[in-house]
Amino acid sequence: MAFDDRRDQEQELLTNSEVVAILQSQKEKSPSDTKVLESLAGEEGVSKANSIENTRKELVAKVNALKERYQLTKEEVLQLLNHSPKTVLEAFLCVEQAILDSRITEEDLESILEVLG
């Protein structure tokens, strides 16, 4: 199934590392994709994305547990995966709507940081 066909059937959110992985898999087929990848992530970003992949899987498991506990949306999960917040402010920015909707408290943010830590 072509990428465009899949996109028409179902809109899907991708993490930054998933985008890099897709571009890397395509770079063998088209040299222009290599240029796109390097312009998006830079040489250092590509190698960093590769080295992070194993820890990313652990992070996904942690975030999925948080998703259930705090009723996070797909978008909030994506923000947590992409940004890996280290401070309460960074976590707040990832799940701001959840706080406004009273799904998460400031204490919950600290718990989220402990889990992600």
Helices and strands as residue ranges (DSSP letters): H 3-9, H 16-26, H 31-70, H 74-83, H 88-94, H 96-100, H 106-116
